[in-house]
Amino acid sequence: MKTEKFVAEGSQQKQLVVVMGDVHSMVHLAAEGIEQIEAEEGMPVSQVFSVGDLGLFLSPDDWDFLTGPKKYRHPEYCPVIRDAWEAWRWPLSMIAGNHEPFHRLRDWQPDYFGGKLEYGDGGLLAHQVAGMKVAGLNGIYHPQHLDFQSTLEKPIRSSPRPKSWPEMVRLVAGGTLSRNRLTYFKETEVQKILSLGERPHLLLTHDWPVRPHYCDEIYDRRPEGEICEALRAPYACCGHHHTAAQFRCGSTEVFALNIITTSEHSHRINPGWALLLDWDGESLCNPRVWPAG
């Protein structure tokens, strides 16, 4: 069934929205999943959102900004990622996780992604569905890095402290600061979302707004939970823990999404990797996880 037929038969009545869990550079598999969703739903996907760890490492140099052990860096994957991204045909809006080419995001370079990706510093996200409000917070929490000019980390050499994400990217590129600093959101961004003054239809955070029962959490504060309870969005999605779950946070129904697959060589998408929602022009409705467990 072709996309043109989908548009003619389905899109005038409702629009299909997909929120993806962690992809970790398996962009080709994500595309296969969305193709399958369209076939099963009998209509086109109008908008795709990512809760982070999308992993659009299009160039070997991008992997230098991956946080975590070197064993997770795979510049040899770039040709497959580039081919999949070139063929990508759905509007995509993302928040950052903690494993991204952060020099392309924190110092936002839309042209690098061919103008096919929407990203921002937090708050309301740009996308293609008219009337729908989606709020998002980039990155993860670290209580000692909530300020750009944190003095927790001693510079390798004398250098001005950053006052913005582009400045921090330059210091990281120069070896003055750890690349890990790029993964942590700032208090100013938390407050920006808390002061939106309007209730979004959907909230996206990378980490969960509540502590997973199996997680040995060392921090007392959970800003994602503060945001979730304050904004009172009908639905929220998160990822990060590679586990599918559903629970409530205040008045919000939260869907924790699974990682796309458990093996880099697998073509099987894990149950609960995505959330499907219908937009009826005024609200999101009919949430269902995909694939079903």
N, C-alpha and C positions, 0 to 999 in steps of 0.2 A: 504493500500500500504506500503510495507516494505522499510526500509532504503536502503537495498542492491539493490533494483530495482531503487530507486532514483539515486544512484551512477552510475549505469550502463547507465541510460538513460539521465541524465542531467548534471553531474558535469564536463564532458569534454568540454562542450561548454561555460559555464559560472559558476560563483560561487555566491551563495546567501549569502549576509551579512545582519545581523539584528542588529540594535542599539536599546537597550531597554531604556525606561524611568525609573523613580523611581519605585522600586519594594517593598521596605520597608518590607523585610522578607517574602513576599508572593512568595517564590521561586517555590512552587508547581504550583501556578497559572501561573507564567512565563513559566514554562516548558509546561503546557497545551497550552499556547499561541503559543509557538514555534512549538509544534507538529501540531497545526492547520495551522500555516503558511506553514509548509512543505507539508501538505495535499493539501492546496489551490494552492501552487506554483508548486507542482508536482516534487520537487527536494529537496535535503537535504540542510540544513543551514550549510554553511562551517565555519562561524565564528559569534559569538555573542559578542557585546560590551555593556557595561553598562555605563551610564552617571552619576552613583553614586546613593547613597541611596539604594544600593542593599540589605544591611542588613543581612549578613551571620553570624548571632549570633548563632553559633553552640553549645555553652556551656552557662549555666546560668550565669557564671562569666563574659561572654562577655558583658552582658547587663549593667554592672557597668560602661562601657565606653561609653554608649549612651548619647549623649548630649540632653538637653531638660528636660522637667518635668518628674518626676518619673512615672506618669500615662501612659507614652508611653513605659515603660519597661515591657516586657512580657517574662520572663524566661520560663514560661509554654509552650511557642511556640517552644522551642528548639527541641523536638522530631520530630515535623512536618518539621521544617527547615532541620534538619539532614537527615531525610528520603528523602526529595526532593533533597537535595544536593548529597546524595549518588547515586541517580538515574540519576542525571544530566549527559548528554552525549554529549554536544556540547562544542567546544573550547570557552572559555570565557575570555575576557580581560576587565578590568574595571579601571575607575578612581574613586576616593573617592568622596562622597558627603559631607554631614555634619551630617549624622546619620549612623555611621558604628561602628563595633568593632575595633576602631582605634589602640588599642594596638597590634592587629594582622597585621595591615597594615603599620602603621608608623614605627614599628619595624618589618619589613616584615618577615612573617613566612609561606612560601609556603607549608611546610609539613603539617601545621595545616589544610589546605584546600585540602589535598590529592593530591597536585600537579596538581589540576584541574583548577587553577585560575592564570591568569597573572596580575601583578600589578607592578607599579614602582613609582619612586618619581617625575614623570612628564617628559615631552619630548616625544620621540617616544615610542609607546607601542609595546610590543612583542605580536605576534599573529600568526595564522597558514596560512594566505593567502600570498603566495609568491608575492613579488613585490609591495604590497600595503603599503603605509606609513600613519600611523595614529598617530596624536599628541594629547596629553591630559594634562590637568591641574587638579590636585587633590584639593578638598576642596573648600572653599569659601573665600571671601575677608573681611579683617578687617584692616583698615589703621594703627592701632596701634599695630598690631601683625605681621608685615611684617619681623621682625627680630626675630631669636630664643631667643636672650637675651633681649627681651623687658622688660623694667622696669615699665610698666604700672601697673602690678599686684604685690602687695606686698606679698612675700612668707609667708606662715603660720609659717615657722621656717627657720632659716638660712640654705641656701643651695646654691650650685653653680648654676649659670644660665646655661640652656641647650645650646649646640652648634650643636645639631643634633636631628633628630626625635627619635632615640632610647633613647637618654638621656632625652628628654622631656617625653617620655612614662614612664620612670622610676620615674621621679619627679611627674607625675600625679598619678601613682600607689601608691606612698608614701604619697599622700595628700598635696604635696608642691605647686602644680600648679592646676588650674582648668582644667578639662577635655575638656572644650571648646577650649583651646589653640590648641588642636590636629586637629581642623577642619579648621584652617586658613592657606592658602598657604603663602609661604615666597617670598620675592622679588627675592631671588636667583633663585627660580623656575620659576618665570615669565621671568626673563632674560635668563634663560636656554632655554626656548621655543622660545623666541624672536630671539635668536642667532642660531637657528637650521641650517639656511643657505640652507634649501631646502623646497620646497612647498609640504606639505602633501596632500594626497588625501582626508583626513577627519580630522576634529578637534573636540575634545570632551572637553566640560567644564561642570561643574555642574550647575553653575548659567548662566544666559543669558548674551550675549555680549552687549546687549542694555537694558536699563531700561524698564521693562514692564509698560505700560501706567497706570495701576491701582496700581502700587507699589509706596509707599511713601518713595522713596530712600533718604537717608541722606548723602550719600557719593558722592563727585564730580567725583572721579576717578572710572573707570571701567576697570580693567586690562584684563578681558575677551574680551572686545571690542578692546583693544590695540593689543592683540594677534591675534584676528580674522582678523583685518585689515592688520596686518603685514605679516601673513602667507599666506593669499589669497588662502586658501583651497577652492576647489569647493563647498564642503559641510561642515557644522558644525552641531552638535547636542548638546542639553543641556536639563536640566530638572528643578528640584528644585521648580518651582512655580506651579507644578501640573496642568498645563494648556497646551493644544496643540495650537501651533501657527506656522506660517511660515512667514519669513521676510528676508530682505537682510541686511548684515553688510559689507559695502564696496563691494567687488566683490564676496562675499560668500553667498550662499543660506543657511539660518539657519532654522533648524527644532527644535522647542521647543517641547519636548515630554511630554505627560500626565503621571500622576501617574497611576499605573496599575489598581487600582479599588478604588472606593470611600467608600467601606465598607469592613472591615476585614472578614466579613462573606459572602461576595458576590463572585460568580464565574463568574461574568461578567467583561470582560476586557474593560476599557474605550477606546473610540475612540481616535486615535492618540497616543497610548502608545508606539508604535515602528515605526522605519523607516526601510524599506526594500530597499536594493541597490544591483545592479548586478555588479560584478567585471568581466571584460572581458579580464583580463591579463595585461591591461595597464591603465585603468581608471575605476572609479565608475560611474555608469549611472542608468537611469530609477528609480529615487527615488519615493517611494510611501509610504504614511503613512498607518499604520495598527493598529487596525481596521479602516476602512474608516468611516468617520463621518456620 
